[in-house]
Amino acid sequence: MKSSKQVYAGLSFALLIIVGLMTYSKGISILGLHVSATSFSIVILIVTFFETTLLERHITKIKKGEIGSNDKSVEREYNEIFVLIGFGLGGIILSLISGFMVLGEIDIELIFKIIFTVFALIIYMLTFLGVKYANLKVRYAVRGTILSFAMVLLAYFGNSIILINYL
């Protein structure tokens, strides 16, 4: 997208649609909050992958000498993606907390989700501190954090499939 304002406006619109649909179908409940938070995290992941793909294409054009008319610097785009990932992890935390409130008891599926979420948070916080205080390049931080974010969502959906089919 052209500006980060468009991305944030689109995500805000998506959040309103998701919450509106969940409120309409489930009412105002913990289950509706849980489904909304999980759905919004998925939307953020999709937007983040899309933005990262566009950024990598822009970097390839710069390396080939075909500099386009992109008015944002590469470092600024990486910073915006890093912030998006932070919002996504916040959504996953909200989803985890609301999921715990919906279930009320700890089972093996919830333990997997807690472990993967804690790992993703540790990775994100370490990379955030590395970018902020240790001069870690943001592009390496974004690439690693996207991988951890994808692994968390894989854990959320993959462990349900594995547990249902094989255990």
C-alpha positions as CSV (number, residue, x, y, z in Angstrom):
1,M,0.0,0.0,0.0
2,K,1.1,3.6,-0.5
3,S,1.0,4.6,3.2
4,S,0.9,3.1,6.6
5,K,-2.3,5.1,7.3
6,Q,-4.1,3.1,4.6
7,V,-2.9,-0.2,6.1
8,Y,-4.0,0.9,9.6
9,A,-7.3,2.2,8.3
10,G,-7.9,-1.1,6.5
11,L,-7.1,-3.1,9.6
12,S,-9.4,-0.9,11.7
13,F,-12.2,-1.5,9.2
14,A,-11.5,-5.2,9.2
15,L,-11.6,-5.2,13.0
16,L,-14.9,-3.4,13.0
17,I,-16.4,-5.9,10.5
18,I,-15.1,-8.9,12.4
19,V,-16.4,-7.7,15.7
20,G,-19.7,-6.7,14.2
21,L,-20.2,-10.1,12.6
22,M,-19.2,-11.9,15.7
23,T,-21.5,-9.7,17.9
24,Y,-24.3,-10.3,15.5
25,S,-23.9,-14.1,15.4
26,K,-22.7,-14.9,18.9
27,G,-23.8,-11.9,20.8
28,I,-21.5,-10.1,23.2
29,S,-19.7,-13.0,24.8
30,I,-16.3,-14.4,25.6
31,L,-16.7,-16.9,22.7
32,G,-17.4,-14.0,20.3
33,L,-14.3,-12.1,21.7
34,H,-12.2,-15.2,21.2
35,V,-13.3,-15.8,17.6
36,S,-12.9,-12.1,16.8
37,A,-9.4,-11.9,18.3
38,T,-8.3,-15.0,16.4
39,S,-9.8,-13.8,13.1
40,F,-8.2,-10.4,13.5
41,S,-4.8,-12.0,14.1
42,I,-5.2,-14.0,10.9
43,V,-6.1,-10.8,9.0
44,I,-3.0,-9.1,10.4
45,L,-0.8,-12.1,9.4
46,I,-2.2,-11.9,5.8
47,V,-1.6,-8.2,5.6
48,T,1.9,-8.6,7.0
49,F,2.8,-11.3,4.5
50,F,1.4,-9.1,1.7
51,E,3.4,-6.1,2.9
52,T,6.5,-8.1,3.3
53,T,6.2,-9.5,-0.3
54,L,5.8,-6.0,-1.7
55,L,8.8,-4.8,0.3
56,E,11.0,-7.7,-0.9
57,R,9.9,-7.0,-4.5
58,H,10.8,-3.3,-4.0
59,I,14.2,-4.3,-2.6
60,T,14.8,-6.6,-5.6
61,K,14.1,-3.7,-8.0
62,I,16.5,-1.5,-6.1
63,K,19.2,-4.1,-6.4
64,K,18.6,-4.4,-10.1
65,G,18.7,-0.7,-10.5
66,E,15.0,-0.4,-11.5
67,I,14.1,2.0,-8.7
68,G,10.4,2.5,-8.7
69,S,8.4,5.5,-7.5
70,N,8.2,4.3,-3.9
71,D,8.3,7.3,-1.6
72,K,9.0,5.3,1.6
73,S,12.4,4.2,2.6
74,V,13.0,0.5,3.0
75,E,13.9,0.9,6.7
76,R,10.7,2.7,7.3
77,E,8.7,-0.1,5.6
78,Y,10.4,-2.7,7.8
79,N,9.6,-0.7,10.9
80,E,5.9,-0.6,9.9
81,I,5.8,-4.3,9.3
82,F,7.5,-4.8,12.7
83,V,4.7,-2.8,14.4
84,L,2.1,-4.8,12.5
85,I,3.6,-8.0,13.8
86,G,3.4,-6.6,17.3
87,F,-0.3,-5.9,16.9
88,G,-0.8,-9.4,15.6
89,L,1.0,-10.9,18.6
90,G,-1.2,-8.7,20.9
91,G,-4.3,-10.2,19.1
92,I,-2.9,-13.7,19.7
93,I,-2.4,-13.0,23.4
94,L,-6.0,-11.7,23.6
95,S,-7.2,-14.8,21.8
96,L,-5.2,-17.0,24.2
97,I,-6.6,-15.3,27.2
98,S,-10.2,-15.4,25.9
99,G,-9.7,-19.1,24.8
100,F,-8.6,-19.9,28.4
101,M,-11.8,-18.2,29.7
102,V,-14.0,-20.1,27.2
103,L,-12.5,-23.5,28.0
104,G,-12.1,-23.0,31.8
105,E,-9.8,-26.0,32.0
106,I,-6.3,-26.7,30.8
107,D,-6.0,-29.4,28.2
108,I,-3.1,-30.4,26.0
109,E,-4.3,-28.2,23.1
110,L,-4.2,-25.1,25.4
111,I,-0.8,-26.1,26.7
112,F,0.6,-26.2,23.1
113,K,-0.9,-22.8,22.4
114,I,0.5,-21.3,25.6
115,I,4.0,-22.6,24.9
116,F,4.0,-21.4,21.3
117,T,2.6,-18.0,22.2
118,V,5.2,-17.6,25.0
119,F,8.0,-18.5,22.5
120,A,6.7,-16.0,20.0
121,L,6.5,-13.3,22.6
122,I,10.0,-14.0,23.8
123,I,11.3,-13.8,20.2
124,Y,9.4,-10.6,19.5
125,M,10.5,-8.9,22.8
126,L,14.2,-10.0,22.2
127,T,14.1,-8.7,18.6
128,F,12.3,-5.5,19.7
129,L,15.0,-4.9,22.4
130,G,17.7,-5.8,19.8
131,V,16.3,-3.2,17.4
132,K,15.9,-0.6,20.1
133,Y,19.1,-0.9,22.0
134,A,21.6,-3.3,20.3
135,N,21.4,-1.9,16.7
136,L,19.9,-5.0,15.2
137,K,18.9,-4.4,11.7
138,V,15.1,-4.3,11.4
139,R,15.0,-6.4,8.3
140,Y,16.5,-9.4,10.1
141,A,14.1,-8.8,13.0
142,V,11.1,-8.7,10.7
143,R,12.1,-11.8,8.9
144,G,12.6,-13.8,12.1
145,T,9.5,-12.4,13.8
146,I,7.3,-13.2,10.8
147,L,8.5,-16.8,11.0
148,S,7.7,-17.0,14.7
149,F,4.3,-15.3,14.1
150,A,3.5,-17.9,11.4
151,M,4.6,-20.7,13.7
152,V,2.2,-19.5,16.4
153,L,-0.7,-19.5,14.0
154,L,0.3,-22.9,12.7
155,A,0.3,-24.1,16.3
156,Y,-3.1,-22.7,16.9
157,F,-4.6,-24.4,13.9
158,G,-2.2,-27.3,13.3
159,N,-2.4,-28.7,16.8
160,S,-6.2,-28.9,16.6
161,I,-5.9,-31.0,13.5
162,I,-3.2,-33.2,14.8
163,L,-4.9,-33.7,18.2
164,I,-8.2,-34.5,16.6
165,N,-6.8,-36.9,14.0
166,Y,-4.0,-38.7,15.8
167,L,-4.6,-38.5,19.5
